[in-house]
């Protein structure tokens, strides 16, 4: 009798009601990051086949993994069932704590990557249900905490490979600069969502807000992440209807720093173009044109100062980008081996776990920055195109959400995340094939990196919240 009643209750339960809290969310934004993360785990496993400890897969470790994943499923259900926030955080804390404990064990990197993806997916679901407008009253707190963490890194951080970027918490290294990207997106979205955001004063305030975390990250030094801050800022300023000419003038000193020291006639032509743009777009035509030339002259001279501030390995990366063959066994080794790996994959690839460069460990850091070279060798040109199309479609969904947002704040949040992802994909893929200097920027969701993975999932989760609350939901 009891069994019959149980079956009836299961049949009568409205399973679709479990998905009501996310009914307006974008399904593709859930599936694409998850799919890319799974692909990343597969490729990371390929890069470390010769390094996996045979004794890792022990029964008690397997049981711990299954229990942790089951508890995460319980968390997702609890987000619907439990209305009191303390219940959600209590259950979520237990599940996430177990998964992080599992990550501390002597597990291979591919297993940690998948487990962190499970945590990230759960956080994304949580963020998608949480109203993103609540960030408006907390944005200065978030901005302040992230900047304080960046300052803390400078004095008590963990160093590796010439950079001091991590805070050690037990066996887990947290990289505050990754979360600072999200903090900057939130803060700029609040500032630029005002009606008068397309003014010179708003532009100056936005640059001042960006300058603080940018400077702290650059001093670590982390040139790659500091470039991401610039891409985020420019993308959000453009979406906020700031004059495109101002953005070109804003970026012009970087071009001048290169041309002034490489090809002087090119710098003269560039400065003349900037003078014309300054004449046409700035409120003071004559002073704007003269100021544009002066700024580009200062930018050209500043190139010498900037070069002296770079670490030796950063200088070698730039020199290698221009001519990798000048030191084929040193600074140029990464790029040369990466191009060999991608080229040897041809159309269909050598097959999963059959890449000679990948399995022979010829490409350094292939599980992180150079994961795309493993994809190119083992999955071929077709595999690379599929990955790039997945990113393209994900970015398309972000644009659609930005356009359909009910307010400027949500729209700017989506564009900030879009700018972050697009820039990281372009630079990471570009540096593996020699079209961009090696900067240490990971491929979102595919490269191994716990802080970067969580940041990307949380960022997309906030965009899902924008999509989910385009209309007021009733439960």
N, C-alpha and C positions, 0 to 999 in steps of 0.2 A: 504493500500500500504506500509506504513511504517512498519507495523507488518511483512509483507511478506519479506521485505528487511532485517529486523532484524533477522528473522529466517534463511535466506540464509547466512547472514554474520556469524551467530553462527555455521552453518553447515560447512561453508568453512574455519573456523578458525582451524588451525592445533594444536589441543590440545596437541599432543605429543611434540610439540616444547617447551611447558612449562617445560618439564623434561630434555631438552637437557643439561642444565648446570650441571646435575648430572647423565648423561648417563653412565659414567664409575664407578660410586659409587656402593658400595655393599648394595643391598636392605635389606639384613638380618641385617646389622648393624644399619639400621634405625628402623626396625620392632621389633627386640629383646629388645633393651632398652625401647622402647615405651610399649611393652607388659609387661615387668617386672615392669615398673612404674605403669601401670594400676592395675596389681596384687597387688603391694604395696599399692595403694590407697584403694583397696577393703579390704585388711587385716588390714590396719591401721583403717579403719572405724569399722571393727569388734572389734578391741581392745578398741575403745572409744564409743561404743554404749550407755553405761550408763553415758557418760559424755557430749554428744552433747546437746547444748542448743537448745530447741525447737524453739525459736524465731529467730534463725539465718537465716532460709530460707525465707527471706522477698522478695517481688516482686522486689524492687529496687536493691537488691543485686544480684538477678538472672539476671536482665537486664544488670547490670554492668559486670557480668561474661560472658554473651553471647557476649556483645560488645567487650570485651577484646579478646576473642577467635577469633571473626570475624576479628579483626584488625591484629591478628597474621597471619591469612590466607592471608590478604592483604600484609603483609610483605613478605611472601613466594613468592607471585606473583611479588611483587616489585623487588625482587632479580633478577628476569628474565627481567622485563620490564625496570627498571631504571638502566642506566649504570653509572650515576654519583653517586659517593659514598656518597655524602652528602644527596641525596634523600633516599638512603637505610637506612642510620643511623637516619635520621629524622623520617621516618615512623616507623622504628623499635623502636626508643626511645619512641614514643608515645604509641605504643602497649605494650611494656614491662613495661612502667611506669604505665599504667592502671592495668596491671596484678599484679604488685607489690603493688599498692594501694589496690587492692582487697585482697591480702594476708595479709595486715595490719588489715583488718576488723576482727570482732569477728567470724571468720569462724573456723570450726573444722579442725583438722590436716589433715584429708584425703583430704579435698577440697584444702587446700594449697599444698599438695603433688602433686595432679593432675595438678594444675595450674602452679606450678614450673616446672613440666614435660613438659608442653606446651611451656613454655619459653625455657627450655633446648633443646627441639626438634627444635625450631626455630633457636637457636644459633648453633645447630649441622648442620642444613641446610646451615646457613651462612658460617660456617667454612669449610664445604665440598666444597663450591664454591670458597673459597679464597685460593690462592696458598700458600701451606705450606712452600715453600722455602723462603718466605718473613720473616719467623721467624728467619732465620740465622742471618740477620743483626740487629735484635732486641733482641736477646736472652740475652745479658748482661743487657739490660734495664729491661726486664721482671724479670730476676734473682735479680737485685738490688731492684726493687720495692717490690717484695714479701718478701725479707729479711728485708727491712725497715718496712714493715707492721708487720712482726713478732716481730721486736724490739718494735714497737709502742704498740703492744698488751701487752708487759711486763710492760709498764708504764701506759697505759691508757685504758687497755682492760677491758672487763666485765667478772666478775668471776661467776662461778656456780659449785657447787659440788666439791669444793677444787681445781679447775683449772681455770686459766685465759687464755682463748682461743679466745674470741670474741671481735669484734669491733662493737659497736652499732651505726647504722645509722638510725635514726628515730626509728621505731618499728621493724626494721630488723637487726638481728645479723649476721654479716659476720665472717666466720672463716677462717682467712688467711692461716692456716696450710693446709687446703684442696687445695687451689689454689697453694700452694708451691709445692705440689706433681707434678703438671703439669709443673711448672717452672723448677723443677729439671729434668724432662724428656726432656724438650726442650734443656736445657743447656748441659746435658750429651750427647744428640744426636748430637749436633753440635760438641762437643769436640771429641767424639768417631768416628765420620764419617770420620775423617782424615785417610789417608792410613797407618800411623804408630801408630795406636791406641793400638795395642797389645804389647806395650812396658811397661817396669817398670815405666818410667817417666809418661806415659799417665795414668797408674793405680794410681800413687800418686796424679796427678792433679785431677782425677775423685773423689778420696776420699776426697781431700781438698774441692772441690766444694760441695760435699754431706755433709761434716762436719758442714758447717755454718748453713744451715736451720735445719739440724738434731739437733744440739746443742740448737738452739733457741726454737725448738718445745719441746725438752726434758725438758727444764727448765720451761715450762708453768705450770705444767708438762703434757705432752701428750705422754705417752709411746707407745700407739698403733700406732699413726701416725708416730712416729719416727721409729718404726719397718717397716712401709711401705716404708719409704725412703731407708732403708737397702735392702729390697727386690727389689725395683726398680733398685738400683745401681748394685746389683749382677746380676740381669737378663740382664741388658744392657751390662755389662762388658762381660758376657758370650757370648752374641750375637756378640760382637765386636771382638771375637776370642782371648780374653785374656786367658792365660793358665789356665785351670780348677784347676790345682794344686795350683796356686796362690789364687784363690777364696776360695778353701778349707782352706788354711792357713789363709786367711783373716777372715774367719768365726770361726776358731778354738778357739780363746780366749773365745767366748761365751760358747762353750761346756765345755771348761776347767773350767770356773767360776762355772759351775754347778757340774761337776764331782769332782773337787778338794774339794768341801765342802760337798759332799754327799757320794762319793765312791772313796776313794783314789786309790785302785788298778785299777779301771777303768780309772782314770786320767793318771796313769803311762802308761797303754796300749795305750791310746789316744795320749799321748805325743810321744811315740815311733813311732806311725804311722805318726804323723806330721813331725818327724825328717826324716823319710824315704821319705816323699813327698818333704820336703825341699831339701834333697840330690838330688832327681831326677829332680826337676823342676827349682830350682833357679840357677842363673848363677855361684854362688860360692858354690859348693857342701858341703864342710866341714862347712864353716861359715853359710851356709843356714840351715843345720841340727841343729847346735848349737843354731842359732838364733830362729828356730822354737820352740825348747824346752824352751828357755828363755822366748819367748813371751807367751807361754802357762802357764809357771810358773807365770809370771806377771798377766796373765789373771785370774788364779786361786786365787791369792791373791787379785786382784782387785774386785773379787766377793764380798768380805766383804765391801769394800768401796762403790761399787755400791748399795749394799743392804741398807747401811746407808743413801744413797741419796734419796731412794724411799720414797714417802709419805706413811702414815699408811694404807690408803685404797688400795694402789698398793701392799703393802706387803700382805695384807689380800687376795687380788685376787690371788696371787701366791700360798699362803698357802691353800686357798680354792680349787684351781685347783687340788692340790695333795690330799687333804682330805676334801671334802665339808661337811662331816658330823660332823666335829669338832665344827662348829658353825651353826647349821641348821636354827636358827632363826635370824642370823645376816649375816655375809659375805657369808655364804654358801646358803642362802635362794634363790638367783637368780637362781643358777645352779640347785638346787634340784627341784624347781618348774618348770624350763624349761624342765628338763628331764621327769618329770611327765607328762607335757603337750604333749610333742612329743610322749612319749610312749603310752599315752591314745588314740592317734589318730589311732593306729593300721594300717590296710592296706588302707582303704578308707577314714578315718577321721570321725569325729563326725558330719560333715556338717557345711557349712558356717554359722557363727553367732550362732553355737550351742556348741562350746567348753566350757566346764565347767571351766577350768583354765583360758581361755582367757576372757570369759564373766564375770567371778568372780574377774578379776583383781588380780589374784594370782601371776602373773609373772611381776615384776617391769620392767619399761622401755621396755615394749613389742612392742611399736610402733617404737622403734629405734633399739637398739642393739639386742633385742631378738625377732624380728619380725619372724624369722624362726621357733620359737616355736609355734607361732599362725598358721603358715602354716602346721606344723607337726600335730597339734591337730585337726584342722578343715578340712584339705585336706588330711591328712594321709600320709602314706609312698609313695603312688602313686604321690600325689601332690609334695612332697619333691623331688622325682626323676625327675619329669617334670621340676621343677625349676633348679635343678642341670644340667640337660641335656641342658636347654636353655643357661646357662652360659657356658657349655662345647662347644656348637655349636658357641656361640659368640666368644669364645677364639680361636676356630678353624679358624674362618673367619679372626681374627686378625693375626694369624700365616700365613695364605695364602696371606694376603696383605703385610706382612713383607717380604715374600719370593719373591713377584712379584714387589716390589717397584723398581722404575727406578734408585734410588740412595741410598747410605748408610744412609743418614740423614732420609729419609722417613721410611726406614726399621727399624731403631733404635727407631723412634717415635712410631711405631706400637708395637714394643717389650716392650718399656717402659710402654705403656698403658696396654699391656697384663700382665706384671709383677704386676702392681698395682692392676688390677682387680682380678687376680688369688689369690694373697696373701690375699686380703680382703675377698674374698669368703671363702677361706679355714679357715681362722682364725675366721670369724663370725660364720660359720656353726659349726666349731669345738668347739667353746666356748659354744654354746647352747646345745651340747650333751656331754660336759665334756672332750673333747679331746684337748682343748686349754684353757689357762687362759683367764679370762674376761678382755679384753683390751679396750673396747669401740669402736671397729672398726665396722662401719655400713655395712650392706649388700647392695652392689651397686644397685641403682635404686629402691630397695624394701623398705629399711628402711627410716623412716622420717628424713630428714636433708636437708635443702635448699642449703647450700654451697656445700655439698658433691654431691647432685644431679646435680647442675650446672657444677661442676668440671668434673663429669663423662660424661655428655653429650658433653661438650666442647672437652674433651680428645678424645672421639670416633669421634667427628666431624673432628678433625685434622687427624685422621686415615682415615676417609672417603675422606679427601682431598688428601691424599697419593694415595688412590685407584682411585680417580676421575681423577688425573693428571698423571697416569701411562703412558698415551699417550697424546700428545698435542691435545686439543680440539679446534674445529673451529665452531664458531657460525655464 
